[in-house]
Amino acid sequence: MAKPTFGTRIKELRTQKGLTLDQLATATGSSKSYIWELENKDPPRPSAEKLATIAVALGVTTDYLIGREEVTLADAEDKAFFREYSQMDPDTREKIRAMAKVLGGKKD
C-alpha cells in the first residue's frame, strides 16, 4: 500500500475531526482555496509556519503530516497532546495527572 501523501493526511484528519475546508482555513488563518490546494496539489509547498499551524489545528505533529516519522496517527496525537500539556499551568497539569490516575485505575 502506498504511503499517504501530505495532502491526503490533511484531508483525512480534517474529515475525521468533522472540519470543513472553511473551518480548517479559519483555524489556521488561511483561505479555503489554500487548504484545498494543500490537500489536492502535488507536491504542496506550505511554509514551516503554516505547516506548524495546521498540525496544531489537526492535533498532530508536523513530522506526521509530512510523513517524516513512521508513526501511527495515535502516536502523533499523543505527541501533540504532550505539546499542549507542556504549555499548561502547573495546577492544570496536576489535575490532568490526577484524572489519568483515576482513569487508569492507579492508586497512590
C-alpha positions as CSV (number, residue, x, y, z in Angstrom):
1,M,0.0,0.0,0.0
2,A,1.4,3.4,-0.9
3,K,2.3,5.9,1.8
4,P,-0.3,8.6,2.2
5,T,0.7,12.0,0.7
6,F,0.8,15.2,2.7
7,G,-2.5,16.3,1.2
8,T,-4.2,13.0,1.9
9,R,-3.1,13.2,5.5
10,I,-4.5,16.7,5.9
11,K,-7.8,15.8,4.2
12,E,-8.2,12.5,6.2
13,L,-7.5,14.3,9.6
14,R,-9.8,17.2,8.7
15,T,-12.7,15.0,7.8
16,Q,-12.1,12.7,10.8
17,K,-12.4,15.8,13.0
18,G,-15.6,16.9,11.2
19,L,-14.0,20.1,9.9
20,T,-14.9,21.7,6.6
21,L,-12.3,23.4,4.4
22,D,-13.7,26.7,5.7
23,Q,-13.3,25.7,9.3
24,L,-9.7,24.5,8.9
25,A,-8.9,27.6,6.9
26,T,-10.3,29.8,9.7
27,A,-8.5,27.8,12.4
28,T,-5.2,28.2,10.6
29,G,-5.5,31.8,9.3
30,S,-5.6,30.5,5.7
31,S,-8.0,30.8,2.8
32,K,-10.3,27.9,1.8
33,S,-8.6,27.7,-1.6
34,Y,-5.2,27.4,0.1
35,I,-6.3,24.5,2.2
36,W,-7.9,22.9,-0.9
37,E,-4.6,23.3,-2.8
38,L,-2.6,21.7,0.1
39,E,-5.0,18.7,0.0
40,N,-5.0,18.4,-3.8
41,K,-1.8,19.7,-5.3
42,D,1.3,17.5,-5.6
43,P,3.7,18.5,-4.2
44,P,2.3,21.1,-1.9
45,R,4.7,23.8,-0.6
46,P,3.5,25.2,2.7
47,S,5.8,27.4,4.8
48,A,7.1,25.9,8.0
49,E,4.9,28.3,10.0
50,K,1.8,27.3,8.1
51,L,2.6,23.7,8.4
52,A,3.0,24.0,12.2
53,T,-0.3,25.9,12.5
54,I,-2.1,23.2,10.5
55,A,-0.6,20.5,12.7
56,V,-1.8,22.2,15.8
57,A,-5.3,22.7,14.4
58,L,-5.4,19.0,13.5
59,G,-3.9,17.8,16.8
60,V,-0.8,16.0,15.3
61,T,2.9,16.8,14.7
62,T,4.3,18.4,11.6
63,D,6.5,15.3,11.1
64,Y,3.4,13.2,10.9
65,L,1.8,15.5,8.3
66,I,4.8,15.4,6.0
67,G,5.4,11.7,6.6
68,R,8.8,12.1,8.1
69,E,8.0,9.9,11.1
70,E,7.0,6.3,10.6
71,V,4.5,6.6,13.4
72,T,0.8,5.9,13.8
73,L,-1.8,8.6,14.0
74,A,-2.2,7.8,17.7
75,D,1.5,8.4,18.3
76,A,1.3,11.8,16.5
77,E,-1.8,12.7,18.5
78,D,-0.1,11.7,21.8
79,K,2.9,13.9,20.9
80,A,0.6,16.8,20.0
81,F,-1.3,16.4,23.3
82,F,2.0,16.4,25.2
83,R,3.0,19.6,23.4
84,E,-0.2,21.2,24.7
85,Y,0.1,19.7,28.1
86,S,3.7,21.0,28.5
87,Q,2.4,24.6,28.0
88,M,-0.4,24.4,30.6
89,D,0.0,25.9,34.0
90,P,1.2,23.6,36.8
91,D,-2.2,23.4,38.5
92,T,-3.9,22.2,35.3
93,R,-1.1,19.7,34.7
94,E,-1.6,18.3,38.2
95,K,-5.4,17.9,37.7
96,I,-4.7,16.1,34.4
97,R,-2.2,13.7,36.1
98,A,-4.8,13.1,38.9
99,M,-7.5,12.3,36.3
100,A,-5.1,10.0,34.4
101,K,-4.5,8.0,37.6
102,V,-8.3,7.7,38.2
103,L,-8.9,6.7,34.6
104,G,-6.0,4.3,34.6
105,G,-7.1,2.7,37.9
106,K,-3.8,3.5,39.6
107,K,-3.8,4.4,43.3
108,D,-1.2,6.4,45.2
